[in-house]
């Protein structure tokens, strides 16, 4: 960890009980964000009908959120590097609640599009600051576990929050999930206020100095590139799970939610395992999970026509991908040196680029061959990401 984070730990030791309660509060923010980010996909037809546009046009709402994440990370990090961490968490989650309420109150498509973009802005910054706070409260050997606990809320959201919010949107109207997400964000504000200790920012840090150190660091660029390409392999398969299940596996449409559930449970299990593996070796975990991604996505392609046998492969896909994500977060925080705020947050910008890249690459496979080949294209992306990590490792060893 950086000197800044270490000094924060020394300034504010916490008891095990307070650490556990604070981690629940931070994970609740991840749960709120995860529920909001993915529920739009589940109620897209209802949204399209509600604002009077086609489903394909409504799909731009998903892209608007992702663009907000990518734009928000460097902009917010530029201005908040010196501010106290707890105040940042409260402000970011309050803004998240406000923009979700704006989404719920949107009177037309264009207002909703702007609201979804604004809602994406605090996403990466929240996870970045929450990761800094979590690792500052944890012992150095448990840094990976602390980051995993923060991200666990995002994983659990895919198992519980998103299915429930989708049901709510189908039952009570598309505005209801956004209003519920605003409630979760406000609950996070309350829990953070009550449980997270005060952590000062770095008074010597400025956005310009952090950006200068961060974006001139070759290891930073290699780590983000590995995430944007390698993690994109998972999205090449995940984005097209519905047609893969129905067209390639030959199952009924009612089977799709079970495969989504398998993806979600894989995220939860993989996130927990990632925290333990980070204690062994962050870079070793990255290389092993990248190789595992290549293998499991190739297996995904092979097993796709085998019906329900594909479900455990879907579970393994997100389990291994989650190990990659958590260790990318820790790695980026390590190589960012003193630009810790920007380093902790930029991983989420990288992952949202992976989302777009994976969906685009999988779509090309669908257009050129068939939807079955989307996971195979994903395996190629995972292999490319592994090559970037090997490049990063060789540079690190030479310098060491």
N, C-alpha and C positions, 0 to 999 in steps of 0.2 A: 504494500500500500504506500501511498505517498506520505510525505512529511506532514502535509496538511491534515490528512485523515488521522494520522497517528497522534498529532497534537490534540485533535478533537477528542480522541479516545481518552487521552490523559486528563483532559479538562473535565470530562463528564463520565466517570465510571458508572455502570448501572448494575443493579442486582439481577440475578437470573429471572426472578419473577417479573420485574419491570421490563427486562429484555423481551420476554415471551409476550407480554401484553402489547408492547410497542410493535413487535413484529406482526401481531395480528392486525393492528391498526394499519400498518404499511401494506400488508397483504390485502386488506379490505379495499384500499385504493386500487390495487391491481385488479381485484375482482370487479369493481365498478367500471374500470376502463375496458377490461376484457369483455364484459357483458355488452357494453355500448358498441365497441368496435365491430363485433361479429353479429349482433342482432339485426343489423340492417339487411344482411344477406337473408335472414330467415323470414323477414316480413316485407321483402322487396315488392311482391305483387300488391300487397295492401297499400304500401306507400305510393306505388305508381298509380293505383286507382284513386287514392285519396287526393293526390295533387294534380291529377289529370294529365299524366305523361305515360309513355310506353315503358315497358319493363327495362329495355336496353338503356333508355335515357335515365331512368331511375338508378341504374347501376353506376352512373357517374357520381352518385352520392358516396359510394364506397371509395372511389378514387379520390374524391374531394377530401375525405377524412385522412387518407394515406398521405396526400400532398401536404395537408396541414401538419402531420407528424414530422415529415421531412423538413418543412420550412421552419417549424416551431423550434426544433432542437437548437440549431446554431443561433437563431435570433434571440431566444430566451436565455440561452447559456451566455451569450455575449454580455447581457445586461445584469445577470444575477450572480456572477461568480463570487462576489464579495459579500453577499447577503447571508444572514443567518439561515441555517438549513431548515429549522422547524417552521419559521415564517414562510419560507418558500413552499414547503409542502402544503401548508394551510391555504396559501394564495392560489397555488396551482389547482388544488382540488376544489376550491370555491369557484374558480373560473370554469372548471369542468362541469360543475353543477349548473352554473348560469347558462352555459352554451347548450347543455342538454335541455334545459327549460326552453331556451330559444328554439331548439329543434321541435320540441313538442308543440310550441305555439305558432310555428310557421304557417303562414296563410297561403303560400304558393310554393312552387318548385324552386324558384330562384332564391327565395328567402331560406328555404331548407338547405339548399346547396351551400350557401354562405355559412349557415349555422354549423353544418357538418365540417366544413373547412376549419372554422374557428374552434370547434370541439377537438380537432386533432392537434391543435397547437400545444396544449399542456402535456400531451401524452408522453413523449420521450423525456421531457424535462422532469416530469414527476418520477418516472422510473429511475432516471439518473440520480436525482437528489435522494430518493428513497434508498437506493443502493449505497450511496455514500454514507448516509445515516446508519444503515444496517451494519455495514462493515466497520464503521467507527465504534459501534457498541459491542462488536464481537471480538473475540481473540483472533490474532493474526492467522492462526491455522484454520479458523472457521469462516474465513472470508467468503469462500465459495458457498458454504451452507447458508450464510446470511443473505447473499444475493438470491439464492434459490428460494428461500422463504418469501422474499418480496415477490418474486415472479410466480410463486405458487398460487397466488390469488388470480393471476391471469389464466393459469392452467385450469384451476377449479371452475372458473367462469365458463369455460367451454363444456364442462360436464353438467353444471347446475344452472348457472346464470343465463346462458344463451338459450338452452331449451325452454326454461321457464319464461324468459322474456319473449321468446317467439310465440309461445302459447298465449301469453298475455296480449301480444299485439294482434294475434288472430282472433282473440275473444273480445277484447275491449277496444280495439282500434290501434292503428300504427303509432299514435301519439303516446300511448300508455307506456311502452318500454322506455322511451326517452325520459318521461317523467319519473319512472321508477329508478332509472340510472342516476338522475339528479338527486333522488333521495339517498341512494347509496353513496354518492359523492359527499353529500352533507353529513351522513353518518361517519364517513371517513374523517371529515374535518373535526367532528366532535371527538372521535377516538384519538386522533393524533394530538389534539390539544390536551387531552387528559393524560396521555401515556408517554409520548415521545419527549425526551429531555431536550433542553436547549443546546444546540450546537452552533457555535459561531462560525461564520464564513471566514474566508481568508481576507483580511483587510488590505493586503498587498496585491490581491488579484484584481485584474481588470479584464473586461471582455477582450480588449485588444491584445493584451499580453497573453491571455490564455489561448486565443485563436492563433496568435503568432507561433506559440510553442507547439500547439496541437497540429496545425495543418502543415507544418514544415517537418513533421516527424514521419519518416518513412514507414516505421513499424505501425503507426496509426493507420496509414492508408492501406497497408497490406492486410491488417486485421479487419478493417471495414470492408475491403474488397472481398476477402474470404467469406464474410457473412453475407454480403449482398449476392454473391454468386452461389456459394455452397448451400446456404439455407434456402435459396430459390428453388433448389431441387425438390424440397418437400412440397412447396406450393405448386409445382408443376403437376403433382399427383393430387394434392388436396383440392385444388381449384376445380377439378373435373371429376370429383368422386361420384357425383350423382349419375352422369352418363356412363362412367366406368362400371358402376354397380348394375345399372339397368341394361346397358347395351352390350358390354363385354362379359360381365359375370352372369348375365341372364336372369337377374333377380327382379322381383317386383319393386315398384317405387317405394312401398312401405318399408323396404329393407334399408333405405338410405339413412334414416335417423340412427339406426343401429351402428352403421359404419362411422357416422359422425361421432357417436358416443365412443366408439373404439378409438378414434383419433383423440378425443378429449381425455379419456382415461390414460392413454399413452403419454400425453403431455404432463399429466399430474405425476405419474410414476417416474418419467424421465427427468422431470425437474427435481424431484427428491434425490434421485440417484446422482444427478449432476453435482449437487452440493457435496456429496461424499467423495466423488471422483476428483473434484477440484483440490481436495486435501492431498491426494496422491500426486497429481501433476496437472496443471492447467493446460500446458501445451500438449502433453501426452493425451489428455482427454479430448482435446480438439482434433488431433490427428486420428485417434481411434474412432471418434464419432463420425468424422468425415469419411473414413474408410467404411464404417458401418452404414452410412447413408448410401454410398455407392452400392453396397451389397444388398441392402433391404429394398432399395428402389428397383434394382434389377430383378429381385425376387418378386416385387409387386407386379412387374411386367409379366413375369413368367406365370404367376398364380392367378392373374386377373380373370381368365376364363373359368376358374374353378369354383365359382359361386361363393358360398360362405367361408371357404378356406382362405379367402382374401381378408377376412376380418382381423385375424391375429396379425397379419402382415401390416394392416393399417395401424394397429396398435404399436407395433415395433417401429414403424416409420416415425411417428411423432415422439415416441420415447427416446429414440436415438437423436432426433432433431433437437429435442429439448436439452440434451446433454451438450450439444454443439452451441446452442444459444446462451446458456448460462455461462459456459466457459469463455465464450466470446466476450461476454460482458466483463468478466473478471480480467481477461487478457487486455481489453481496451483500457480499463481503469489502470492497469499496471503500466502499460507502455505510454500512457498519456502524461506521466510524470506529474508536474505541478498543475497541469490543466485538467484536474480531476473531475470538475463539474461537467465540462464539455465531453470528456472521455466517457463518463458514465452514461451520458444521455445519447451520444451519437450512435451507440449500438442500435438503438431503436429506429433511428433514421435509416441505418443500413438494412435492418430487417424489413422495413416497409418497402424499400427498394427491391429486396428479395421477393416480397409478395408480388409486386408488379412484374418483375422479371420472370418469375416462375410461371405466373398465369399466362404471360405473353408467350413464353417458350412452349408451354404445354398446348396453347392454342395453335401455334404453328404446326406442332406435331399432328393435331387433330385435322388441320386443313390439308396437310401434305399426305398423311397416312391415315390413321384412325385414332380414336381417343385412347385405345389401348397403349399406344406408343408414348403417351404423355409421361408416365413414370420412367420410361427408358431415357427420355430427354432429361428428366430430373436427375437420373443417375449420372448423366454427362455433366450437368451443372455441379453436382456434388464432387465429382472427380476434379473439375476445374478449381473448385474452392480448396480442395485438398492440396493441389499443386501450389496454390498461393500460400497456404500455410507452411508447406515445405520450404518455400522460398524465404518466408519470414523466419523460419527456424534456422536456416543456414546462415542468414545475416546475424541473428542473435548469437549463434555459436562462434562465428568469426570475431565478433566484438568482445564476447566473453573471454 
